[in-house]
């Protein structure tokens, strides 16, 4: 508005002279005051008062630019997961508003404001993003109010915390919680760890400890410095790195310790692994929670420690059959089955070691790795559509097949033009679709409804 007033002033001065110039000057000042007034109203509109903001296409950009940190829930009114999330956001909002660096919570009806949804790649509901100084970062953390608060504190914390006492170290670990890996550099080069801490801030907690006692060394099981200790509280895992302290080796250690040595396959771990270039040695068990599987997982951890260039993952057919079936297994298969997966659409079977016998599984795993490295393999493709869909979509493959089938039949009906409607699907299929969309009392981080 101010720019337009200045242009008009120049035109009037040329045509009318000095008398009108004074009038045009008044118009310019008026425009300036109007802009200032509107800016003031905009600042008053967005206050950190502990309430969840309701945003739309008219005020979204203004809200994002008004706050350093804003957590946005892209929701749909009909979405069951969104309805369960809403009271959790209401409870978390006043707590996050009281932080030293406050985080504002906002909501957008993405089903109504489709332009915003498209701009930020919203492909299911709810889609959650944290805008840090205007830059969006996907959020896959927990959704219960207390856990969400602890998780979001990560985004406003320093890239690297500097710790100078045993108490500071213990307070740091306790405050970090269990949702992220924790890295503590004992007498390490602060510049080097700061570079990596900034790069991987959204993945882990980083700190430098410059003051500590022998008690801390015993507690974290390292006997010399410098040392980098990696903690995975949710898996009760710990690793120690003694060098070489060059950026490449240090970065490799950090990335390898975002997950435990033997990785339980889930949608959340797949999201982390999609940026990992290593091949995945995948073991498919009948039930990952039974005693035999727990014993096998210990062997997988030992193999992972000796083969850092590979990721060792496992999944129970009982826990995630959709995932397991794409590797050619079903409930009648012989378990456990091992393959080497590229993380996308191809996997390798080692000739003669398609499955593991119950006895001496540690040696069989070694023979499997040796056969893979020697190229004694058969290349296969996963069944079904592009497998990266497991990472980005939370609809099971069976449900996708049913939806595609229904759409195809509807198109067929339309093309034939018959007046009598055709019945498609079966009772079992209908029940399966309904089950995939039904609201449950529990839901995992990352769950969405399309």
Buried (B, 14 or more C-beta within 10 A) or exposed (E): EBEEBEEEBEEBBEEEEEEEEEEBEEBBEEBBEEBEEEEEEBEEEBEBEBBBBEBEEEBBEEBBBBBBBBBBBBBBEEBBBBBBBBEBBBBBBBBBBEBEEBBBBBBBBBBEBEEBBEEBEBEBBBBBBBBBEEEBEEBEBBBBBEBBBBBBBBBBBEBBBBBEBBEBBEEBBEEBBEBBBBBBBBBBEBEBBBBBBEEBBEBBBBBBBBBBEEEBBEBBEBEEBBBBBBBBBEBEBBBBBEEEBEEEEBBEBBBBBBBBBBBBBBBBBBBBBEEBEBBBBBBBBBEBEEEBBEEBBEBBBBBBEEBEEBBBBBBBBBBBBBBBBBBBBEEEBEBBBBBBBBBEBEBBBBEEBBBBEEEEBBEBBBBBBEBBBEEBBEEBEBEBBEBEEBBBBBBBBBBBBBBEEBEEBEEEBEEEEEEEEEEBBEEEBEEBBEEBEEEEEEBBBBBBBE
